[in-house]
Amino acid sequence: MIEKMLKLTLLFHRSTTEAFLAELQRVGVFHIENYGVNQTEEILALEQRIDSLSQHERLLRRELEQAQREPGAQAPFDGTEEELLARIDELRATEERLEGERQGLGTEMERASRWGDFRPAAVVELAKSGFSMRLYSASKAASDRIRDSLAGSAYLFESVLEDKGTVYFVVLYKTAIGAPQIDATEEALPRQNLEAMRKAQAKLDAEIEENRLALLELGKHVEYLKGRASACQNELAMMLAHASLTGEAEGQVFVVSGWVPQRIFKRVEEFLEQQEVIYMTEEPHHGEGAPVLIKNRTYPRLFEPIMKIFSLPSYSELDTTPFLAPFYTIFFGLCVADMGFGLILIVGLLIALLVIRRKNARPLILLGLVLATSIFIAGLLLDDFFGLKVTAAFGKSSPLSRLVLFPNMYGQMYLAMMLGVIQIGVGFIVRLRNNVREYGAIGAVNPVGSFLMLVGVAVAVVYMLGGPSLAIGPIPAGRWITSIPKAVPIALALVFVGFVGVVFFAHPNRKMAGRLKHGMWQLYELVIGFLGDTLSYLRLFALGFAGGLLSGAIINLALLAKGDAWWGYLPMAIVLLLGGGINLAIGLLSAFVHSLRLTFVEFYKAVGFKGGGVEYNPFRTK
């Protein structure tokens, strides 16, 4: 539900500006128009400061989380804010430099270890004696050819290590005759021996640990940083509020307009009566960009993050969340439709609900529980338990098997299309309400016409193609339709009446020529859409059916992996866990994406959704 708003215009003397805006910010319910539109250099600098403070706070918290360490007793920093940020940056830069050095040293040690306890001093001694050495690597076959080609020559070939088909070897020769010309990769001589590298690594580890402890010690200032960021945000809010003021009476009077929820206006009015301010209120005009404040009950509220993925509705539209929630739940369940997967998800999410205490995570867990329950119920209704039939897994006489209402493929296909017709029909009803608000009572004619055409076409198709034998699981849809006297003439009459409503009342506020032009285009979309949009809902059946087939194939592979050996249960468990996990992940991703697609394309098209709403964001203290 979108809360009703009142437009509030405030006039106050410039001498009371600071005090009044501070009080208005404290009350925190006034959504200022044009808030943040005017950007000055001072505002941009403050935004950068807030971003810097927030980033440094998150950095410290991340370091504390990784170290599994509490922030400890909080204390203000003994210095300026800039010094604290600079100290954090310095420690972070030192950490990155030391980690880079350690990584480079580790790579060098790995390369040096191939040559044993290599002593660079020995190379110097050899050079004094007139000898040189080169280090090479090559494939086994290439190294054999090189060794054979150097045999009996002035060059000494010595293999040091063979690793994964690569041979590392040394060639010793007199400096005067020069290095051999061979087809191999020359390796760099280690700069120091392994013992010296290990000591350097230990020193680096100690420096890294010392730097890490210094950074963790700054964790006692995270709340200070958070407080400074909040203070700067409040200062920024005040600056933006000032930038939104309009000067009147040669700058002696300031005017600011905004919005407050109608529900709390009495409280706002009591506050304004105590201030030196003149105020005026008015209802929002048609098309005026009032901010959108969504207020839903517990179940639809869980789906608000999904609704916001596309867009907030405009203030003049109906909130789609209460209509989106049940359909999205059903669609998500049908796309996976597996009792076993649903049960696993329910158990895992219940554990997460008990373990995770963060308030912002609980709504997402509850949403997951709702969707997991839908998967479980859909699997039961559609006869699927880890790719097996519920009736086969639990027995046909079990209480669970009696709840399998759509056991065959055709019933499941018809169910998906029936849900599509229902959702599109609901979309036309929602459009009816939106049109009435925009155009008045005459605006209802067009969506009613679309709805009648949909019903007429659905009745005619079921009657003529399905007949009395058509059943959607336990629903005898064909018998119901054929029992209607003169069902086909009635259906044709509905289509004709709907045709008139669509073509002649597409845009009631336009002249007849404009209505006809837009109406014919809408009619074309409806005719094409009735078939295409309804068939689009078959993805609900197809995804669930494909997931069931994949689960069955994984079970067969697991049985093959088991074989007859006693230890075969181990590979069997690996195949089941790995294959089932991949299948579940694919199913959940497909369910999320395709349920969104059906909602934001088919349903929103039927609704005539415009969106583009601006979220209610009151001027308040952080």
PETA-V129277 format. One line per field, one symbol per residue. ss: DSSP state (~ for helix, > for strand, _ for the rest). A space follows every 10 residues. Layout:
ss->???
This chain:
ss->_>__>>>>>> >>>~~~~~~~ ~~~~~~~__> >>________ ~~~~~~~~~~ ~~~~~~~~~~ ~~~~~~____ __________ ~~~~~~~~~~ ~~~~~~~~~~ ~~~~~~~~~~ ~~~______~ ~~~~~~~~__ >>>>>>>>>~ ~~~~~~~~~~ _____>>>>> >>>__>>>>> >>>>~~~___ ____>>>___ ___~~~~~~~ ~~~~~~~~~~ ~~~~~~~~~~ ~~~~~~~~~~ ~~~~~~~~~~ ~~~__>>>__ __>>>>>>>> >~~~~~~~~~ ~~~____>>> >>>_______ _>_>___~~~ ~__~~~~~~~ __________ ~~~~~~~~~~ ~~~~~~__~~ ~~~~~~~~~~ ~~~~~___~~ ~~~~~~~~~~ ~~~~~~~~~~ ~___>__>_~ ~~~~______ ~~~_____~~ ~~~~~~~~~~ ~~~~~~~~~~ ~~~~~~~~~_ ~~~~~~~~~~ ~~~~~~~~~~ ~~~~~~____ _>__>_~~~~ ~~____~~~~ ~~~~~~~~~~ ~~~~______ _~~~~~~~~~ ~~~~~~~~~~ ~~~~~~_~~~ ~~~~~~~~~~ ~~~~~~~~~~ ~~_____~~~ ~~~~~~~~~~ ~~~~~~~~~~ ~~~~~~~~~~ ~~~~~~~___ ____>___>_ __
